[in-house]
Amino acid sequence: MADDFEVPKLPTYLEIPKMNEGVMAGDGPFKSVEEFQTPLGFPGAKVDNWQEVAINKMGELKSKYRSVQVFLDACVKCGACTDKCHYFLGSSDPKNMPVARQDLFRSVYRRHFTFAGKYFPKLVGAKELDDAMLDDWYNYFHQCSQCRRCSVFCPYGIDTAEISMAAREVLDAVGIGQKYCNQILGKAITIGNNLGLPEPALRDTLLDLEEEIEEETGVAVKYPLDQKGAEILLITPSADFFAEPHIDGLIGYGKVFHQDGVSWTMSSYASEGANFGMFIGSYDIMRKAALRIRKAALDLEVSRVMVGECGHAWRVAYSFWNTLSGVGAGADISDEHAMKLQNQLDSRYPQPQHIIEYTHDLIQRNKLKFDKSANDDRTVTFHDSCNVARATNMGGIPNGQFILPREVIKAVCNNYVDMERSTIMESTFCCGGGGGLLTDDLMEIRIKGAMPRMQALKEVEKTDAVDTLVAICAICKSQFSKVLPKFDFDPYMIVSAHQLVSEAIIMDKPQTDDSEAEMPIEETITETVE
Amino acid sequence: MRMAREVVLFESLFKSNKWTWLFGWLFHVGLLLVLIRHARYFWPGDLPEIFLLVQPFKYAAFAMVIGLIGLMGRRIAVERIRYISAPSDYLMLILMLVIGISGAVMTFTSNHTDVIMVKQFASGLLTFDWANLPTEVHFLVHIFMVFVLMAIFPISKLLHVPGVFFSPTRNQVDDARKKRHISPWALRQEKEQEVRLNETLGKDE
């Protein structure tokens, strides 16, 4: 994609831009090809009767998902959402206003599925699905990171993410897929992770990591793979296995597990937390990816399933795993599918559990010791990742998803400040790269969309000399590494929450080594479930 | 409960835009009070004393009209909202304005209509006993527009009224880890896939 765009200047205050129609018009991200489409069950190229297929698919989605129908019908065009999307604030293209983005889909819905739109299309803004409209769909529904910020401000809770998922599902059904997502999904559902790392490569990477940590700390922190009978199965985004700054987070998880003395494992069959099936709106593919985790949990006979630092993975895990794969609790006795797994899982813990919940719990119980001064060279702020902030919870307490990560960070470092209130917690600005946009061919929208977050960061840099940005999402971390330098920040200022944990944690030295394996597991269990 | 706050106070709208909230809320509350006061036209027989309390609600008509004018002003003046507006969005406001203003004119100027006749007509409707309506122009405009409004209710954006109660992002309970929520179609699909899975597994062996 063209590099001839200007990186937005960071204003002192975030202002609502004047509209510039068509600035983000274009062909959208690279399109998928047959090779990546067929394995997912999508047509390899745009089908001949695409209009018919698309309208049928819309009808199917409308009846399947209450969200889609309610959101399409309930909008009154009040305009409350128009200045809430980071992509609009950063790009000033009016089609990036949430309601205008929805209207691309809604106008076709009205034309084909509502009385007013069938007979008075002009009056209610109903439009036909023609080539131009389809191109707009492809372009603008790939300028939405499905972060759901608009839905917080909508009086009816209309969630553009649902609409953009539906639109992408229709696009896939007519054979127009996005290369980035669909290629990755192919790897995820055949090899087990988004990177396509096979088992030997994974094992190798982990062995290297063990050596590295032992050299550095003198403690033999283990990274077990496919260890049958372990207590915890860790599902983490595959970026954690090798890329900076992700891997420092993985080092942190390992150290925490080591200190707790719990037995844990990862799976080579399900070595991916991310689930791009959600981004393309496909229930089936999302389920396929989730079922790998179910199988891994059953095969490895674990009693707990835990999720690493990944935003949308936590949404899928927290909100959908119970439905998709049975990783959860409360199954009906008649529900064989769920019962089979839930009989094996330990109901005293939340299933699935987030690594932050786990570490937080250990800190609460004084199981971990820290030297907070190890992070004294940093002044830290926390970026709430959209999917964690607006689609999940932690700790089972209201707003736990905001409280727990901050408490973990504050437990391991002395200098912490929050960014401006309207840009964090439930109003957090997306990093700009979520929702399947984390690809170089979308760099322009990624940079522009990052502007609101960068502006808030710049402010705390000026006022509090913040030099470290913490995130608990692999996509956020990758995106920030790329866009931070464009806004004159140090690309290495983005770190994992567990990297800070890793730096401050005081490890027991090897003399107590042999006791580690026999630690009575029962004693470490407390009531994390309320 | 958040749904109650949402419906009564328009909490999310307050968070997002104070002007839209102010005008929107004024309009909706005004409308509600005016509607309550309209009950007296439908009440069969003499009015119980409680209706004296409702009497001052007639001033809510001003809140309603002010709210509507504010909303219309925004729709025209704010570039972003003009961009997203279809003709029907303006027409809806005009319709409500005509209803509100014609009603207020009857109440507050000397153009009173014969409310007793209206009452006979309205209670007549309830008992299938047809009575004649007054024929003042203000009244006819008022009631005709109300009929139009009622007619387009189910096919227009007025569906936001029931819609807000069904909005999944507002009415779902946060208990996904403790309870399995599965749609009937997803369950059906799961069963079918399981059968297929079993069949293919059988062939492999």
Boltz contact constraints between the chains, C-beta under 6 A:
constraints:
  - contact:
      token1: [A, 19]
      token2: [B, 79]
      max_distance: 6.0
  - contact:
      token1: [A, 64]
      token2: [B, 185]
      max_distance: 6.0
  - contact:
      token1: [A, 66]
      token2: [B, 168]
      max_distance: 6.0
  - contact:
      token1: [A, 67]
      token2: [B, 168]
      max_distance: 6.0
  - contact:
      token1: [A, 70]
      token2: [B, 163]
      max_distance: 6.0
  - contact:
      token1: [A, 70]
      token2: [B, 166]
      max_distance: 6.0
  - contact:
      token1: [A, 70]
      token2: [B, 167]
      max_distance: 6.0
  - contact:
      token1: [A, 73]
      token2: [B, 159]
      max_distance: 6.0
  - contact:
      token1: [A, 73]
      token2: [B, 163]
      max_distance: 6.0
  - contact:
      token1: [A, 74]
      token2: [B, 160]
      max_distance: 6.0
  - contact:
      token1: [A, 74]
      token2: [B, 163]
      max_distance: 6.0
  - contact:
      token1: [A, 76]
      token2: [B, 157]
      max_distance: 6.0
  - contact:
      token1: [A, 76]
      token2: [B, 160]
      max_distance: 6.0
  - contact:
      token1: [A, 77]
      token2: [B, 84]
      max_distance: 6.0
  - contact:
      token1: [A, 77]
      token2: [B, 85]
      max_distance: 6.0
  - contact:
      token1: [A, 77]
      token2: [B, 89]
      max_distance: 6.0
  - contact:
      token1: [A, 78]
      token2: [B, 20]
      max_distance: 6.0
  - contact:
      token1: [A, 79]
      token2: [B, 81]
      max_distance: 6.0
  - contact:
      token1: [A, 80]
      token2: [B, 13]
      max_distance: 6.0
  - contact:
      token1: [A, 80]
      token2: [B, 16]
      max_distance: 6.0
  - contact:
      token1: [A, 80]
      token2: [B, 17]
      max_distance: 6.0
  - contact:
      token1: [A, 80]
      token2: [B, 20]
      max_distance: 6.0
  - contact:
      token1: [A, 82]
      token2: [B, 80]
      max_distance: 6.0
  - contact:
      token1: [A, 94]
      token2: [B, 83]
      max_distance: 6.0
  - contact:
      token1: [A, 99]
      token2: [B, 84]
      max_distance: 6.0
  - contact:
      token1: [A, 100]
      token2: [B, 84]
      max_distance: 6.0
  - contact:
      token1: [A, 115]
      token2: [B, 155]
      max_distance: 6.0
  - contact:
      token1: [A, 116]
      token2: [B, 155]
      max_distance: 6.0
  - contact:
      token1: [A, 123]
      token2: [B, 87]
      max_distance: 6.0
  - contact:
      token1: [A, 123]
      token2: [B, 88]
      max_distance: 6.0
  - contact:
      token1: [A, 124]
      token2: [B, 86]
      max_distance: 6.0
  - contact:
      token1: [A, 124]
      token2: [B, 88]
      max_distance: 6.0
  - contact:
      token1: [A, 125]
      token2: [B, 86]
      max_distance: 6.0
  - contact:
      token1: [A, 151]
      token2: [B, 169]
      max_distance: 6.0
  - contact:
      token1: [A, 153]
      token2: [B, 12]
      max_distance: 6.0
  - contact:
      token1: [A, 153]
      token2: [B, 15]
      max_distance: 6.0
  - contact:
      token1: [A, 153]
      token2: [B, 16]
      max_distance: 6.0
  - contact:
      token1: [A, 155]
      token2: [B, 10]
      max_distance: 6.0
  - contact:
      token1: [A, 155]
      token2: [B, 12]
      max_distance: 6.0
  - contact:
      token1: [A, 155]
      token2: [B, 13]
      max_distance: 6.0
  - contact:
      token1: [A, 156]
      token2: [B, 160]
      max_distance: 6.0
  - contact:
      token1: [A, 156]
      token2: [B, 163]
      max_distance: 6.0
  - contact:
      token1: [A, 156]
      token2: [B, 164]
      max_distance: 6.0
  - contact:
      token1: [A, 156]
      token2: [B, 167]
      max_distance: 6.0
  - contact:
      token1: [A, 157]
      token2: [B, 167]
      max_distance: 6.0
  - contact:
      token1: [A, 157]
      token2: [B, 169]
      max_distance: 6.0
  - contact:
      token1: [A, 157]
      token2: [B, 170]
      max_distance: 6.0
  - contact:
      token1: [A, 159]
      token2: [B, 169]
      max_distance: 6.0
  - contact:
      token1: [A, 319]
      token2: [B, 176]
      max_distance: 6.0
  - contact:
      token1: [A, 322]
      token2: [B, 176]
      max_distance: 6.0
  - contact:
      token1: [A, 322]
      token2: [B, 180]
      max_distance: 6.0
  - contact:
      token1: [A, 323]
      token2: [B, 180]
      max_distance: 6.0
  - contact:
      token1: [A, 323]
      token2: [B, 181]
      max_distance: 6.0
  - contact:
      token1: [A, 323]
      token2: [B, 182]
      max_distance: 6.0
  - contact:
      token1: [A, 328]
      token2: [B, 177]
      max_distance: 6.0
  - contact:
      token1: [A, 329]
      token2: [B, 178]
      max_distance: 6.0
  - contact:
      token1: [A, 330]
      token2: [B, 178]
      max_distance: 6.0
  - contact:
      token1: [A, 330]
      token2: [B, 179]
      max_distance: 6.0
  - contact:
      token1: [A, 331]
      token2: [B, 180]
      max_distance: 6.0
  - contact:
      token1: [A, 338]
      token2: [B, 180]
      max_distance: 6.0
  - contact:
      token1: [A, 350]
      token2: [B, 177]
      max_distance: 6.0
  - contact:
      token1: [A, 393]
      token2: [B, 174]
      max_distance: 6.0
